[in-house]
Amino acid sequence: MASGCLARIVYSDVRHNFLPHYAAAAGVLLVTPVIFGLAELTAQMSAQPLEMMPLLMGIILFTPILAPEQNECILETVRAKKMSRHIVTGMRLLCSFVLLAVLIFALGGYMRYNECDVSVKMCAGALAGAFAVGALGFFCAAVTDNVIVGYMVSLMYAVMNLFLRKELGKFFLMSMTFGIKGCKPVLAVSGAVLIAAAMIYRRLAKNER
């Protein structure tokens, strides 16, 4: 019974609040073959579109997760419900992560079909980078209560990776493109830490149940 209720809440939440974001992330996937030539690429050449485009997907999917509650009417409705807001937020995060993974592996599968040298490990690395930058956007939006700030910070971080490769060190998002090892695990852990920190902050500072 509880799982059925939760499923209905998630379905309604996605349908009314997040379908445009999901569609936009899918749109990034669809335009990738238009921007990049995705046929018969070496592993290093394949890494560029596989790392760059998912960054946009991560920002689109994770940054606006708390956006519905910025509407006072929606916020009051959510506060009146018995279910914890953290459970709803957690389900939103899970949906965004699953969709992000599906889109990235779909891109990798398409490239593989077109005889690009793409592996599961590369797709997992792209997922780690996209998750990290999306988690940064989510964290900034959660702390400031402003989704625009989340978008700005995460986009600035993504742009910084075009110019500050050495300065970013293990937090460099496009390590596969340049053959740098050891960045992806750091990014994956950083993303998880940012998500956890945002949830704890909302719990303590905002007194969310």
C-alpha positions, -999 to +999 in steps of 0.1 A: +000+000+000+027+024+010+048+016-021+017+022-043+011+055-027+047+065-032+045+055-068+014+076-074+031+106-058+062+102-079+042+098-111+022+129-103+053+148-094+071+139-126+041+145-148+033+180-134+068+193-126+096+175-144+085+163-178+099+195-195+133+189-179+133+152-189+123+162-224+151+188-225+177+163-214+165+138-241+167+167-266+204+171-257+209+134-266+191+139-299+211+169-310+245+153-301+248+135-335+241+168-352+268+186-334+294+158-334+302+133-361+296+100-343+310+074-366+342+054-365+358+074-337+388+063-317+384+060-279+399+095-273+378+111-300+347+093-287+354+107-252+348+143-262+310+141-271+306+114-244+319+138-217+306+172-230+270+166-238+260+146-207+272+176-186+242+195-199+220+166-191+232+165-156+226+202-150+192+200-166+181+169-145+195+177-111+195+215-106+157+221-106+148+192-083+137+216-055+121+241-079+085+232-074+086+241-037+097+277-046+061+282-055+044+291-021+012+273-030+030+241-038+051+245-007+021+248+016+005+217-001+037+197+004+039+208+041+004+196+047+012+161+035+023+134+059+050+120+037+085+135+044+098+160+018+131+142+019+115+110+006+100+129-023+133+147-030+151+114-028+127+099-054+133+129-076+170+124-073+167+087-081+145+094-112+170+119-124+200+096-119+183+067-136+172+088-166+207+103-168+223+069-169+198+057-195+205+087-218+243+083-214+244+046-221+220+052-250+245+077-264+273+052-259+253+024-275+245+046-305+282+055-309+291+018-305+266+009-332+284+034-355+317+017-349+331+041-323+355+028-298+333+032-267+332+010-237+309+006-206+337+020-185+337+052-206+299+055-203+303+051-165+330+078-165+307+102-184+279+094-159+303+103-130+311+137-145+275+145-154+263+135-119+290+156-102+281+188-121+244+181-116+249+176-079+268+209-077+238+226-092+214+208-068+236+218-038+237+255-048+200+256-054+193+239-021+215+262-001+204+294-017+168+285-023+174+298-059+174+274-089+189+302-111+220+303-088+223+265-092+222+268-130+247+296-130+273+279-107+271+245-124+274+260-159+303+282-148+320+250-135+314+232-168+328+262-187+359+264-164+368+229-176+375+243-210+403+266-197+415+253-163+424+217-169+455+218-146+440+240-120+410+217-114+432+186-109+411+156-099+379+176-103+384+180-141+353+168-159+368+159-192+396+137-181+389+109-207+393+133-235+428+142-224+438+107-211+439+117-175+433+090-150+418+090-115+393+118-119+361+099-123+360+082-089+367+115-072+338+131-092+314+103-083+322+106-046+320+144-047+286+143-063+273+119-036+288+142-009+272+173-024+238+156-025+241+144+011+253+178+023+224+195+006+199+172+022+215+176+056+215+214+052+178+214+043+171+192+073+190+213+098+189+249+085+155+248+069+140+224+095+125+202+068+111+169+080 
